[in-house]
Amino acid sequence: MKICAMIAEFNPFHMGHKKIVERAKKETGADFFFCFMGQNFSERGEPAIIDKQFRAQMAINGGFDAVFEIPNALTILNAEMFASLTVKAVLSFPHITHLVFGSECGKITPILELAKFLIDEPKCFKESLKKYLQEGYSLNICKQKALEEVVDNNLFKFSDPKTTKTLLTLPNNILAVEYTKVLLKENSKIIPITFKREKGSATEIRTLCHNGKLNEAKDMLGNFGYEVFTKAQQKQNFPNIALFENIKLLSTRLNDFDMKNIIDISEGLDKKIFNEALNSTNYQDFLTKATSKRYGKNRIERIMLSYALKIDKKVVENTLKRKAIPYLKVVIIKKNKRLMQEAQKSSSKIILRKTDADAILKTNKLAKELNEIDNKCEMLYSLLTQKKPNKNNIYVKTEFI
């Protein structure tokens, strides 16, 4: 039995993703391919271009056999925590043999080498990292600069130093390294596989959508993807970004929740964010003032969304302490007896039917808290897209195809 897994947002799924899926199936000979997908808000704290149900349909058409959704609170996080929690979902399935991910470099050896290097953190790296931290840079930039210094001065032997030097400068490379770190730390037998991401990005498609040029994205989406987008537009608009920004700014100005309870808030950052929110004329003005070399834009964006949704860091921290995520909801799954059996072999509670949801909500406090956050996310997303909201996320019916 071979099962491939991919962690993704598919915001949206495009032809580049489909090629990666096809290559992974060919190289691994996998019996099934599982997708572990974020919901309607991305790791960067942005609303997805179309609802998760439509994105899951695109993933199934692109070659996946089942799509599991990760609770929102566990995905609006920095790369390290995002990887820790999403890979935890993958590890809960005993028969998953491969973890597939796209990367800018497309080479697994440099990723594996750097993952081991960052787990061990040799003295040369620690000293360089400390120096840059004292200069006031963000942790991510400090790691990037420290790695460059180690490579430039030949302080550590890498098989491909030119590639390794750039691994912490691009987002998908960073996630690839973080996924691999989790597998190594857990002594997992799951094999990490990476493929080079091709041109035609999800970012480009989203930009075209927001500019009213969906037709120009047809080749990148493929015929089926374009059809799904057309159907989605009958039930929702693309997210209203101006409204989203105003909601976040208003929420912060109201200051009705202790920002120290938000994940990734360091000492003094809560006061800075609150003060800049009061002293800014609009959200972009606020973002310019709140962002600095110590506090990156993506970090501020995640904090602002988490604050608007009142996501208590204890929910995330409590999940990190557990061996498995309390539950994973199946969005779409193919009708296949063997697949259905494998999809339920998880140390997380698998939600396929209403009775599954009833059971976990009655017995698991953390699951209830995660679902409550998902419900708030659904209310916000429906407001931004003018779609009819689902009253209770965990009870949305799984689609069997």
C-alpha positions in Angstrom: 0.0 0.0 0.0 1.4 3.4 -1.0 -0.4 6.6 -0.2 0.9 10.1 -1.2 -0.1 13.2 0.7 0.2 16.9 -0.1 -0.4 19.8 2.2 -1.9 22.8 0.2 -4.1 25.8 0.1 -4.8 25.5 -3.7 -5.8 29.2 -3.8 -6.6 28.2 -6.4 -5.6 24.8 -7.9 -4.0 25.3 -11.3 -2.3 23.3 -14.1 1.1 23.6 -12.4 -0.3 21.7 -9.4 -1.9 19.1 -11.7 1.5 18.4 -13.3 3.1 17.9 -9.8 0.3 15.5 -8.9 0.8 13.5 -12.2 4.6 13.3 -11.7 4.2 12.2 -8.1 1.8 9.4 -9.0 4.1 8.2 -11.7 7.2 8.3 -9.6 5.7 6.7 -6.5 3.2 4.3 -7.9 0.8 5.5 -5.2 -2.5 3.7 -4.7 -4.2 6.8 -3.4 -3.4 10.5 -3.1 -4.6 12.5 0.0 -4.9 16.3 0.0 -4.7 18.2 3.4 -6.1 21.6 2.6 -6.5 24.9 4.4 -10.0 26.4 4.6 -11.1 29.9 3.6 -8.2 31.9 5.0 -4.6 31.3 3.9 -1.4 30.9 5.9 -0.6 34.5 5.2 -4.0 35.6 6.7 -5.7 36.4 3.4 -9.2 35.2 2.3 -9.2 32.5 -0.3 -10.3 33.5 -3.8 -13.1 31.0 -3.9 -14.8 28.8 -1.2 -13.0 25.6 0.0 -15.7 23.4 -1.4 -15.0 24.6 -4.9 -11.2 24.4 -4.4 -11.6 20.8 -3.2 -13.5 20.0 -6.3 -10.7 21.3 -8.4 -8.2 19.2 -6.4 -10.2 16.0 -6.9 -10.4 16.7 -10.7 -6.6 17.3 -10.6 -5.9 13.8 -9.4 -6.6 13.6 -5.6 -8.8 10.9 -4.1 -9.7 12.6 -0.9 -9.5 16.1 0.5 -9.3 16.7 4.3 -9.6 20.2 5.7 -7.4 21.5 8.5 -9.1 23.7 11.1 -8.5 27.4 10.4 -6.8 28.1 13.7 -4.0 25.7 12.8 -3.2 27.2 9.4 -3.1 31.0 10.0 0.4 30.7 11.4 4.1 31.2 10.5 5.8 28.6 8.4 7.3 26.6 11.3 4.0 26.2 13.3 2.0 25.7 10.1 4.3 22.8 9.1 4.3 21.3 12.6 0.5 21.1 12.7 -0.2 20.2 9.1 2.4 17.5 9.0 0.9 16.2 12.3 -2.2 15.6 10.3 -0.3 13.6 7.7 1.5 11.6 10.4 -1.8 10.5 11.9 -2.3 8.1 8.9 -0.2 4.9 9.3 -0.1 4.0 5.6 0.9 7.4 4.1 4.3 6.7 2.5 5.2 9.9 0.7 4.8 13.6 1.4 4.8 15.6 -1.8 5.4 19.4 -2.1 6.3 21.9 -4.7 9.4 24.1 -4.2 11.2 26.8 -6.1 14.4 24.7 -6.2 12.9 21.3 -7.0 15.7 19.4 -5.4 15.2 17.2 -2.3 18.8 16.7 -1.3 19.6 20.4 -0.4 16.2 20.5 1.4 17.1 17.4 3.5 20.6 18.7 4.2 19.3 22.1 5.4 16.5 20.6 7.5 19.1 18.4 9.3 21.4 21.5 9.7 18.6 23.6 11.2 17.6 20.9 13.6 21.2 20.5 14.9 22.2 24.2 14.5 26.0 24.1 14.5 27.9 26.6 16.6 28.9 28.7 13.5 25.2 29.1 12.6 24.1 30.0 16.2 26.8 32.6 16.5 25.8 34.3 13.2 22.1 34.1 14.1 22.7 35.7 17.5 24.6 38.6 15.8 21.8 39.4 13.4 19.1 39.1 16.1 21.0 41.7 18.0 20.8 44.0 15.0 17.0 43.9 15.2 16.0 41.8 12.2 13.1 39.4 12.2 13.9 35.8 13.0 13.3 34.7 9.4 15.7 37.3 8.0 18.2 36.4 10.6 18.2 32.8 9.6 18.5 33.7 6.0 21.5 36.0 6.7 23.1 33.5 9.0 22.8 30.7 6.4 24.3 33.0 3.7 27.2 33.8 6.0 27.9 30.1 6.8 27.8 29.2 3.1 29.9 32.2 1.9 32.6 31.4 4.5 32.6 27.6 3.9 31.8 27.0 7.6 29.7 23.9 6.8 29.9 21.4 4.0 26.8 21.3 1.8 26.6 19.2 -1.4 25.1 22.1 -3.3 26.0 25.3 -1.5 24.7 27.6 -4.3 21.2 26.1 -4.0 21.3 25.8 -0.2 22.2 29.5 0.2 18.9 30.6 -1.4 16.6 28.1 0.3 15.4 30.5 3.0 14.7 33.3 0.6 11.6 31.9 -1.2 8.3 30.9 0.4 7.8 27.4 -1.0 11.4 26.4 -0.3 10.9 27.6 3.3 7.8 25.4 3.7 9.6 22.5 2.1 12.4 22.7 4.7 9.9 23.0 7.6 7.9 20.0 6.4 11.1 18.0 6.1 12.3 19.1 9.6 9.1 17.8 11.1 9.5 14.4 9.4 13.1 14.1 10.6 12.3 15.1 14.2 9.5 12.5 14.3 11.8 9.8 12.8 9.1 9.3 10.3 9.4 6.7 7.5 7.4 9.0 5.2 9.5 9.9 2.2 9.6 13.6 1.3 9.5 14.3 -2.5 9.6 17.7 -4.2 9.1 19.0 -7.7 10.0 22.4 -9.1 7.1 24.7 -9.3 6.3 25.9 -12.8 5.4 29.4 -14.0 1.8 30.5 -13.8 1.2 31.1 -10.1 -1.9 31.1 -7.9 -1.0 34.7 -7.1 -1.2 35.7 -10.7 -4.6 34.1 -11.0 -5.9 35.8 -7.9 -4.7 39.2 -9.3 -6.5 38.6 -12.6 -9.7 37.7 -10.7 -9.6 40.8 -8.6 -9.0 42.9 -11.7 -12.0 41.4 -13.5 -9.9 39.4 -15.9 -10.8 35.8 -15.1 -10.8 34.9 -18.8 -7.1 35.6 -19.0 -6.5 32.9 -16.4 -8.3 30.1 -18.3 -5.1 28.5 -19.6 -3.6 28.4 -16.1 -6.8 27.0 -14.6 -7.5 24.4 -17.3 -11.0 23.8 -18.6 -12.4 22.2 -15.5 -10.9 24.8 -13.2 -12.3 27.6 -15.2 -15.8 25.9 -15.1 -15.5 25.6 -11.3 -14.7 29.3 -11.1 -17.7 30.1 -13.2 -20.0 28.0 -10.9 -18.4 29.6 -7.8 -19.2 33.1 -9.1 -22.9 32.1 -9.2 -22.8 31.6 -5.4 -20.2 34.1 -4.3 -18.2 37.1 -5.2 -14.4 37.3 -5.0 -13.4 38.5 -1.6 -13.9 42.2 -0.9 -10.4 43.1 0.2 -11.3 46.7 1.2 -14.0 45.5 3.5 -11.6 42.9 4.9 -9.0 45.5 5.7 -11.6 47.8 7.4 -12.9 45.0 9.6 -9.4 44.1 10.8 -8.6 47.8 11.5 -11.9 48.4 13.3 -11.4 45.3 15.4 -8.0 46.4 16.5 -9.2 50.0 17.3 -12.0 48.6 19.5 -9.4 46.8 21.6 -11.9 44.4 23.2 -9.6 41.4 23.5 -6.1 41.2 25.1 -3.7 41.0 22.1 -1.2 39.2 24.3 -3.5 36.2 23.9 -2.8 36.1 20.1 -0.1 33.7 18.8 3.2 35.3 17.6 2.8 38.4 19.8 6.1 39.3 21.3 6.6 41.8 24.1 5.7 45.3 23.0 4.3 44.3 19.6 0.7 44.5 20.9 1.1 48.1 22.0 2.7 49.0 18.7 -0.1 47.5 16.7 -2.8 49.1 18.8 -1.1 52.5 18.6 -0.5 52.4 14.9 -4.2 51.3 14.3 -5.3 54.5 16.1 -2.9 56.7 14.4 -3.5 55.5 10.8 -5.9 56.8 8.2 -6.6 53.5 6.6 -5.4 49.8 6.7 -2.5 50.2 4.2 -1.3 53.3 6.1 -1.4 51.1 9.3 0.4 48.2 7.6 3.2 50.5 6.5 3.7 51.9 10.0 3.4 48.6 11.8 5.8 46.7 9.5 9.5 47.0 10.2 12.7 45.0 9.7 11.9 43.2 13.0 8.1 42.7 12.3 7.4 41.5 8.7 4.3 42.2 6.7 3.0 38.6 6.8 3.4 38.4 10.5 1.4 41.5 11.1 -1.3 40.3 8.6 -1.7 37.0 10.4 -1.9 38.7 13.8 -4.6 41.2 12.5 -6.8 38.4 11.2 -6.3 36.3 14.4 -7.2 39.3 16.5 -10.4 40.0 14.4 -11.4 36.4 14.9 -10.3 36.3 18.6 -8.2 33.2 18.1 -6.7 32.5 21.5 -3.1 31.2 21.3 -4.0 28.5 23.9 -6.0 26.6 21.2 -2.9 26.5 19.0 -0.5 25.7 21.8 -2.8 22.9 23.2 -2.9 21.3 19.7 0.8 21.5 19.3 1.2 19.6 22.5 -0.9 16.7 21.3 0.3 13.8 19.2 -2.6 14.3 16.8 -5.1 17.0 15.7 -8.4 16.4 17.4 -10.3 15.9 14.1 -10.0 16.1 10.4 -13.1 16.8 8.3 -13.4 15.1 4.9 -14.6 17.7 2.3 -14.7 15.4 -0.7 -13.8 11.7 -1.2 -14.2 9.2 -4.0 -16.5 6.2 -3.6 -14.0 3.4 -3.2 -14.3 0.9 -0.4 -10.5 0.5 0.1 -10.1 4.3 0.0 -12.8 4.8 2.6 -11.1 2.3 4.9 -7.7 4.0 4.6 -9.2 7.5 5.0 -10.6 6.5 8.4 -7.3 4.9 9.7 -6.1 8.0 11.6 -5.3 8.8 15.2 -7.4 12.0 14.6 -11.1 11.7 14.5 -12.3 11.6 10.9 -15.5 13.5 10.2 -17.5 11.9 7.4 -21.0 12.0 8.8 -23.1 14.0 11.3 -22.6 11.2 14.0 -18.8 11.6 13.8 -19.2 15.4 14.4 -21.6 14.8 17.3 -19.2 12.4 19.0 -16.1 14.6 18.9 -17.9 17.8 19.9 -19.5 16.1 22.9 -16.3 14.6 24.2 -13.4 16.9 23.2 -13.2 20.5 24.4 -10.4 21.4 22.0 -12.3 20.1 19.0 -15.2 22.3 20.1 -13.0 25.3 20.4 -11.5 24.7 16.9 -14.9 24.3 15.4 -16.1 27.6 17.0 -13.2 29.4 15.4 -14.1 27.7 12.0 -17.6 29.0 12.4 -16.4 32.6 13.0 -14.1 32.2 9.9 -17.1 31.1 7.9 -19.2 34.1 9.0 -16.4 36.5 8.1 -15.7 34.8 4.7 -19.4 34.8 3.8 -19.5 38.5 4.6 -16.5 39.2 2.4 -17.8 37.2 -0.6 -21.6 37.7 -0.1 -22.3 34.0 -0.1 -24.8 32.2 2.1 -22.9 31.1 5.3 -22.9 27.6 6.6 -24.3 27.7 10.1 -21.9 25.1 11.6 -18.8 24.2 9.7 -18.2 20.7 11.1 -21.7 19.6 10.0 -21.3 20.5 6.4 -22.0 17.3 4.4 -19.0 15.4 3.0 -19.3 15.1 -0.8 -19.0 11.4 -2.0 -18.3 11.2 -5.7 
